[in-house]
Amino acid sequence: MLLEVLEEDLLQDVRTALSEDIGSGDITAALVPDEETVMATVISRDTAVLCGMAWFNAVFAELDTGIQVDWQARDGETISPDQVLCTLAGNAAPILTGERTALNFLQTLSGTATLARQYADAVSGLPVRILDTRKTIPGLRQAQKYAVRTGGCHNHRMGLFDAILIKENHIAAAGSIAAAVAAARTSSPGSPVELEVENPGQLAAALAAGADSLLLDNFTTAELSDAVTQVAGRIPLEASGGVSLVNVRDIALTGVDSISVGELTKNVHAVDFSMLFRNLARP
């Protein structure tokens, strides 16, 4: 899978994370002699989907370009407990300094990718896309959306700038569904317009307003099935609200085109990774 995150965003993530950890200097790693070299291995303690190699590599490249990282697994691969993921070799001090930051990226993004894979597997064989949302860890949106794709799911809009999603409060502020959609067409011509529908009674008005797609929020599966029949393929339908691994396949079976899942990026269970050191100068 290609890494589609802009390099400048990735480096900004890494530099921000290193800055908050190192501050004015790593006063513990300063105890290690400059000439001390080590080999380190990163081992998984969980079954998971690996994600975050580029962030891990960038951490050590920022600290010391002489550190060598050799990967035995790749983003998107399922990894097992006690599996060696990579080895590092180089000066001990910068490896010690970068250890936690690098593992934080790897375990967080692998956690997102692992959950995404579980959702993708849950709807396997059905013509539906599982989408993420904007409920991401602040500062890590690009990274988490990459992890979602790595796990086999899909991205919704990146932010407020690349697509319009008219929700309840937008409608209230604009005065009506029709007024909100008309204003969106005027203010951002050419941008896709999605409209949130909160109950079946709003569906006819939403269709008449001329949105490009509809977000059916907290509909029951019966209501979703009825909406699919009523819309009859005229525009895409997205289901959201209350989605879990327990019910996502039932929701998919209603015939909706996509299902958005906030849990993918907001309820991250970090994968357990460990880094183990061996001094190269001594047996």
N, C-alpha and C positions, 0 to 999 in steps of 0.2 A: 504494500500500500504506500502510495506517494505521500510524502510529508508536504501538505499544502499550506502550512502556516508560514506567513512572511517571516523571513529571518530576523528582521528588526523587532518584530513583536516577541519572538522567542528570546532574543538576547535581552530585551527589556525585562521580560519575566525573570530571567536568570540574574541579571544585574541587580534588580530590586530585591530579590530573595537573598542574594549574597550580602548586599548592603545591610539588610535588617539583621542578619545573623553575625556578620563580622564586625560591623560598626567601625571603631577606630583600630581594630586589630584582634587577631585570635591569640589571646594571651596564654591559652593552654598549649596550642601547637607550637608556640615560641619556645617551649621547653625542649623540643626535639632538635637535635643537631641538624644543621643545613645539609650535611652530606648524607644523612640517613636515608636509605632507599628501602622501599617495601614492595611486596606484591600483595594485592588484595583481591578477594573474590566476592561477588555479590550472589547470594543464594536466596531462592524463594522458599518461604515457609508455607505457602498456600497454593492451591490450584487457582489459576487466574489467567486473564488475557494480558499479555505484556504490552505496555504502552509508555512512551516517554523517553525513548533512547536519545533523541536529539537534545532534549533538555538536560538529561544526565551528562551527555558528552560536553555540552556547552559550559556546564558548571566548571568542569576541570580544565577546559580550554581557556576559560577566563582566568583561572588561578595559576596555571603553569602549562604552557604548550608542550612541554616535554613529557607530560603524563600520557601513557599509552593505554587505550581502552580497547579490549578485544571481546567482541560480543559472540556468544554461542547461541543466542536466541534473537528473534526479531519482533518488532511491533506487529501485533495481530496474532501471534502464535499463542496457543494455550500452553501454559507452563505448569509444572507439578512441584509438590513439596520436595525440598532438598535438591532441586535442580540448580546447577550453576548457570547463571545468566551471563556473566561477563567477568573478565579479570582486568585488573589495573596494575600498572607498574610505573614507578617513578619516585620522586622525592616524597618522603613521608609527610612532611608538614602540610603542603598544599592538599594532599589527598585527605588528611585528617580534617583540614579546614572545610573542604567541600563535601565531606561524607554525608552529613545530615541534609544539606540543601539538595544534593543530587538524589538522595533516597526519597525525600519529600515529594519531589516532582514525579519520580518513578512510581511510588506507591499510590499517590493520588490519581494520576492519570491511568494507571493500571486498574485501579478501583472503578473508575468511570467506564473504561473499556470492558471490564468484566461484567458489570451490570448491563451495559448495552448489549453484549453478546447473549445474556440470559433473555432479554426482551426479544432480540432478533430470533433466537431459537424458539421462543414461545409462540411466535406467529409464522414459523417456517411453513412454506408451501402455500401461504395465502397472499393474495395480491394487495397488500397493505404496507405502508411505510411507517415505521416508528420514528417519531421526530423528537428532538430535544426542545428546550425552551430557553428563555433568558434567565432562568433561575440558576445561575452559575456562581462559582466562587469569585468574588470581586477580584479583578485583575487577571483572571485565568480563563476568560471566555474563549479566546482562540484555541488555547491548549485543550480545554475540556471538549470543545466541539470537534477538534481533531480526534480526541479519544473516543467520542461517540461514533465517529465514522470508522475508527479502527475496530470497534466492537461489532460493527455490522449494522448500525442504525444510521439515521440521516439527520441533517441539520435543518432547523427552521430558520427564520431570519437571524442574521448575526446580531442585529441591534435595532435601534429605532430609526436608523438611517436608510436601510435597504429594502424595506417593505412596510406596508401599512396594515396594522391590525386594529380595527375599530372595536373597542370594548364598551362595556356598560357605561362607564363614566364619560367616555368620549361622546356616546349617544346623548347622555343627559346634558352635557355641556353644549352640544350642537343643536339640541332641540328635538331631533327625531332620527330614526334610522336613515331615512331618505336624505335628510339634510347633511348628516355626517358623511355619507358616501359621496354626495355631490361636492361637498367641500374638499374631500380627499382627491377627487378627480381634478378639481381646479388647482389645488395647492401643489400637487405632485403628479402632473400628467405623465403617464407611462409607467408609474410605479404600481406593482400589484396591490390590490386592495382586498384584504380579508376582513370579514365581518363576524363578530361573535354573536351567536344566537343563544339566549338563555333558557328558552322554553319553546315547545312546539308551536305555541300560538304566534310567535314572532316569525315563523318560517316563511309564510307567504309574503310578508312585508320585506323580509330580507332578500328574497328572490326578486321581488319587484324593484328593489333599490339598485340592482345591477352590480353587486360585488363580484369579484373574480372567484372567490371561494368563501365557504362558510365554516366557522368554528362552532361546533355544537357542544356547549359546555354543560357538563353534568346531566346529560340525557341518560335515561335508562336504556338498556339494550333494545327494549321494545320500541321506544321512541326513536332510537337511532335507525332501526329497521324501517319504521314508517317514514322517516325523513329521507332515507335512501330511495324508497319507492316514490315519494312525492317529487324529489328533485330529478329522478330518472336520468342521472348522468349529465345534466346540463352544466353543472359546475362541480369542482371537487368539494368533498366534505371531510372535515377533520373532527375527530372526537377528542375531548379532553375532560379532565376532572375525575378524580377518584380512580385513576388507572393504577393497577398493580399487576404483578406477575400472576396473581390468582385469576384475574378477570380479563386480562388483555386479549386472550384468544377469543373469548366470547364477544368482546367488543369488535374485534376484527371480523368475526363471522357475520356481523350485521351488514357488511358491504361498504363501510366507509373507506375512503381512500387513504387516510392517514390517521394516526393516533399520536397525540403529543403527551409526553411523559416528563413532568418536572423532576421526578425522582432520579432520572438519569444523571443529573449534574448537581442536585442540591443535597441528596442523601448519600454521600460517598462513603463507602467503607474501604479504608485504605488497605491495600494488600501488604502483607508482612514480608519485608525483605531484610536481609542482614548482610553487612559487609564485614568480612573477616580478614585480618592482616597477617602477613608473614614477613619478617625482616629478611632482606636479600643478602645482607652482609654476613648473617650468621645462620647456621643450620637450624 
